Amino acid sequence: MIRALALVLEPIIPCHQIQRPISWQEQFGRQAPLDVEVGFGLGEFLIRSARENPQRDYVGIEQNWERICKALESIAKIKGTAGPRALSNIRILKVDARLAFERLFHPESIEKVYCLFPCPWPKKAHVRHRLFSADFLRLLNSRLKPRGEVKILTDFLAFVQWIEGQIPDTGFQIRRETVKPRYDTKFERKWRREGQEEFSELTLMKERHSAVPLKEDVPLKAYEVKDFHPSRFRLKNQTGDISVIFKDMIFDSAQKRAMIHVVVAEQTLTQHFWIVVFEKERGWRICGADGQNLLPTEGLARALELVYEAAVNSMVNS
Ligand SMILES: C[S@@+](CC[C@H](N)C(=O)[O-])C[C@H]1O[C@@H](n2cnc3c(N)ncnc32)[C@H](O)[C@@H]1O
């Protein structure tokens, strides 16, 4: 049973636990052209592409766990009939696509990026949520190999025009075509049921390189303080590019150990971070609690620093 589950989950890459950026060569055990699908939904196109092109490797990025499970079921079914080596050219990342391209892919490593029916966020107030802003396009460009391509399919004309407006200074040239349904994904079928028989296909061709550096892990420090007074500990929330919001503190007086829960929000990432403060022979130590599945970011480093400052203040105010 456990073995069967492990096999089903095999395509998922535990990106929090392995070295970043990821060596896709190591993950796939070979050197092959690398394609990425963003927001693969139920995985129809990802799976079909991987079956039809066994000489290429495919990474699918999706945030929605329910959809990922359905894609994993489909992959497992195919492996069940075609053998366990089938579809060994697919890996899945369950993260925000922006974070994935910022941290998990080396510059100039990808040949093609696909995105079928990205959320168009049609309301004016929600436009800022759209992927494919100029910043995101520069990021994609930097991770693409020379002459790499991005293909975007959409049913929504205002979104096409918005993307076209983002293109200047991203290093891409854009081509727009009207195409008949041909991808057979859940959302293509949905729009066809509603009567749409033509879609816009955008091809973004890399002409110039846009350099966007990798976001690297930030080493998380441990702090020492002479004394710690939980009853006087006050952690002030910080908001801005990095927000650190204090949620809770649990103090075990017998063990002389505090667990502090903060939520850390950065541009593409929100993480729940538990920080532990415990008594040592001389003084108290402040560090991240063990066993958390987190990315060591600037935000987590800032949270530790704020807890340290608040711990120092808890002594000063005595
Ligand atoms: C409208 S659906 C399209 C799904 C699929 N491509 C299809 O054609 O049926 C958009 C998908 O993109 C995913 N998504 C949206 N924003 C994302 C992001 N920033 N990172 C990863 N996936 C994202 C959503 O979870 C959703 O499954």
The ligand as a Tripos MOL2 file, in Angstrom:
@<TRIPOS>MOLECULE
LIG
   27    29     1     0     0
SMALL
NO_CHARGES

@<TRIPOS>ATOM
      1 C1         -8.0370   28.2080  -15.8150 C.3       1 LIG1
      2 S1         -7.0770   26.9130  -15.1840 S.3       1 LIG1
      3 C2         -6.4690   26.1020  -16.6310 C.3       1 LIG1
      4 C3         -6.0210   24.6880  -16.3550 C.3       1 LIG1
      5 C4         -5.5260   23.9000  -17.5740 C.3       1 LIG1
      6 N1         -4.3760   24.5070  -18.1950 N.3       1 LIG1
      7 C5         -6.6220   23.7090  -18.5750 C.2       1 LIG1
      8 O1         -6.4740   24.2160  -19.7090 O.co2     1 LIG1
      9 O2         -7.6050   23.0380  -18.2490 O.co2     1 LIG1
     10 C6         -5.6500   27.7690  -14.5960 C.3       1 LIG1
     11 C7         -4.7510   26.8770  -13.7340 C.3       1 LIG1
     12 O3         -3.5820   27.6000  -13.3940 O.3       1 LIG1
     13 C8         -3.2620   27.3700  -12.0380 C.3       1 LIG1
     14 N2         -2.5190   28.5570  -11.5780 N.ar      1 LIG1
     15 C9         -2.9600   29.8240  -11.5150 C.ar      1 LIG1
     16 N3         -2.0080   30.6620  -11.0840 N.ar      1 LIG1
     17 C10        -0.9170   29.8850  -10.8770 C.ar      1 LIG1
     18 C11         0.4040   30.1620  -10.4120 C.ar      1 LIG1
     19 N4          0.7760   31.4060  -10.0740 N.pl3     1 LIG1
     20 N5          1.2750   29.1260  -10.2970 N.ar      1 LIG1
     21 C12         0.8950   27.8600  -10.6240 C.ar      1 LIG1
     22 N6         -0.3480   27.5360  -11.0750 N.ar      1 LIG1
     23 C13        -1.2360   28.5350  -11.1880 C.ar      1 LIG1
     24 C14        -4.6070   27.2100  -11.3480 C.3       1 LIG1
     25 O4         -4.5050   26.4720  -10.1390 O.3       1 LIG1
     26 C15        -5.4010   26.4630  -12.4090 C.3       1 LIG1
     27 O5         -5.3180   25.0800  -12.2790 O.3       1 LIG1
@<TRIPOS>BOND
     1     1     2 1
     2     2     3 1
     3     2    10 1
     4     3     4 1
     5     4     5 1
     6     5     6 1
     7     5     7 1
     8     7     8 2
     9     7     9 1
    10    10    11 1
    11    11    12 1
    12    11    26 1
    13    12    13 1
    14    13    14 1
    15    13    24 1
    16    14    15 ar
    17    14    23 ar
    18    15    16 ar
    19    16    17 ar
    20    17    18 ar
    21    17    23 ar
    22    18    19 1
    23    18    20 ar
    24    20    21 ar
    25    21    22 ar
    26    22    23 ar
    27    24    25 1
    28    24    26 1
    29    26    27 1
@<TRIPOS>SUBSTRUCTURE
     1 LIG1         1 GROUP 0 **** ****
